Amino acid sequence: MHRKNGIFLLFLFCIFISLGCATTGKKIDQNKVSQIKEGVTTEQEVISLLGAPFMRTLDSNGKIIMVYQYAKIRNRASNFIPIVNILNGGMDMRQQMLTILIGKEEKVEKYTLNDANSEINSGLLNTK
């Protein structure tokens, strides 16, 4: 009987751990981004380097905007502990966004890379 309870608790623990993380997009490799040269690198070279973008749009001047994004959110372990989660919980988030402007000559005109880590706090002890 104790063995069945132990297996059940292990099963529940594995489910909680798997529910504790969410990811969207593909992590942006900064070494690959550093290979992009404004006025030199073409749209096709960017795609060969980084893969297909998350979004590709045209602006009002007929220029192409390519967006690559990545986000990962992790629940903190304290979220899964009864009582403690009411007092002190939250999530940690990593977000990257690469925006590339392709000019009319089909070359990179400019790009920006944002890379941020942030905390999302919850619980009675985290109120400000």
PLY file of the C-alpha trace (Angstrom):
ply
format ascii 1.0
element vertex 128
property float x
property float y
property float z
element edge 127
property int vertex1
property int vertex2
end_header
0.00 0.00 0.00
2.84 2.44 0.86
4.50 1.72 -2.47
1.32 2.64 -4.39
1.05 5.91 -2.44
4.70 6.69 -3.18
4.27 6.03 -6.89
1.13 8.17 -6.95
2.91 11.06 -5.20
5.85 10.77 -7.60
3.40 10.86 -10.51
1.73 14.01 -9.12
5.11 15.65 -8.55
6.11 14.98 -12.19
2.86 16.51 -13.42
3.38 19.64 -11.29
6.94 20.03 -12.55
5.86 19.66 -16.19
3.14 22.28 -15.69
5.65 24.70 -14.22
7.10 25.95 -17.50
5.85 27.50 -20.74
7.92 28.39 -23.80
7.10 30.09 -27.08
9.39 30.64 -30.04
13.00 29.59 -30.46
15.86 31.00 -28.38
17.72 33.71 -30.31
21.45 32.97 -30.62
23.32 36.26 -30.11
26.38 34.88 -31.93
24.24 34.44 -35.05
22.71 37.90 -34.64
26.22 39.41 -34.54
26.79 38.01 -38.05
24.04 40.27 -39.45
25.57 43.33 -41.13
23.47 46.39 -41.93
23.54 47.23 -45.65
25.16 43.86 -46.47
23.09 40.91 -45.20
20.09 39.96 -47.36
16.68 38.75 -46.20
17.45 35.24 -47.45
20.76 35.20 -45.58
18.92 36.16 -42.37
16.46 33.29 -42.92
19.35 30.89 -43.59
21.02 32.06 -40.40
18.03 32.21 -38.02
15.25 30.27 -39.72
11.80 31.56 -40.59
10.69 34.60 -38.58
7.79 34.53 -36.12
6.21 37.39 -38.08
6.89 39.13 -41.39
5.04 42.32 -42.32
5.25 45.26 -44.73
5.39 48.81 -43.43
3.79 51.83 -45.15
7.02 52.50 -47.09
7.09 49.00 -48.60
9.90 47.82 -46.34
9.79 44.37 -44.73
9.80 43.96 -40.96
10.88 40.56 -39.67
10.30 39.65 -36.02
11.87 36.77 -34.11
10.72 36.17 -30.56
11.32 33.83 -27.65
9.74 33.72 -24.22
10.09 31.26 -21.37
8.12 31.45 -18.15
8.90 29.26 -15.15
6.83 28.86 -12.03
8.82 29.07 -8.85
8.91 25.95 -6.68
7.16 27.86 -3.89
4.00 27.96 -6.07
3.56 24.23 -5.45
3.90 24.31 -1.66
0.58 24.73 0.16
0.37 27.83 2.38
3.78 29.08 1.17
2.31 29.79 -2.28
-0.25 32.13 -0.69
2.52 34.10 1.00
5.34 34.08 -1.53
4.99 32.85 -5.11
5.66 33.97 -8.62
7.30 33.26 -11.92
10.55 34.08 -13.65
10.48 35.13 -17.31
13.09 35.40 -20.04
12.10 37.24 -23.20
14.00 37.95 -26.40
12.81 39.89 -29.44
14.77 40.56 -32.61
13.29 43.06 -35.05
14.89 43.41 -38.47
14.05 46.07 -41.09
14.71 44.96 -44.65
15.08 47.89 -47.09
13.88 48.05 -50.67
17.24 46.66 -51.86
16.35 43.47 -49.92
19.19 44.04 -47.45
19.11 44.61 -43.70
18.64 48.32 -43.08
18.71 48.06 -39.28
17.93 45.66 -36.46
17.38 45.67 -32.71
17.70 42.84 -30.21
15.97 43.07 -26.84
16.88 40.51 -24.19
15.23 40.79 -20.76
14.84 38.78 -17.58
11.95 39.72 -15.33
10.14 38.51 -12.25
6.42 38.22 -11.71
5.78 38.18 -7.98
2.61 37.05 -6.23
1.55 36.33 -2.69
0.80 38.35 0.40
4.50 39.00 1.16
5.15 40.38 -2.34
2.64 43.22 -2.30
4.11 46.68 -2.77
0 1
1 2
2 3
3 4
4 5
5 6
6 7
7 8
8 9
9 10
10 11
11 12
12 13
13 14
14 15
15 16
16 17
17 18
18 19
19 20
20 21
21 22
22 23
23 24
24 25
25 26
26 27
27 28
28 29
29 30
30 31
31 32
32 33
33 34
34 35
35 36
36 37
37 38
38 39
39 40
40 41
41 42
42 43
43 44
44 45
45 46
46 47
47 48
48 49
49 50
50 51
51 52
52 53
53 54
54 55
55 56
56 57
57 58
58 59
59 60
60 61
61 62
62 63
63 64
64 65
65 66
66 67
67 68
68 69
69 70
70 71
71 72
72 73
73 74
74 75
75 76
76 77
77 78
78 79
79 80
80 81
81 82
82 83
83 84
84 85
85 86
86 87
87 88
88 89
89 90
90 91
91 92
92 93
93 94
94 95
95 96
96 97
97 98
98 99
99 100
100 101
101 102
102 103
103 104
104 105
105 106
106 107
107 108
108 109
109 110
110 111
111 112
112 113
113 114
114 115
115 116
116 117
117 118
118 119
119 120
120 121
121 122
122 123
123 124
124 125
125 126
126 127
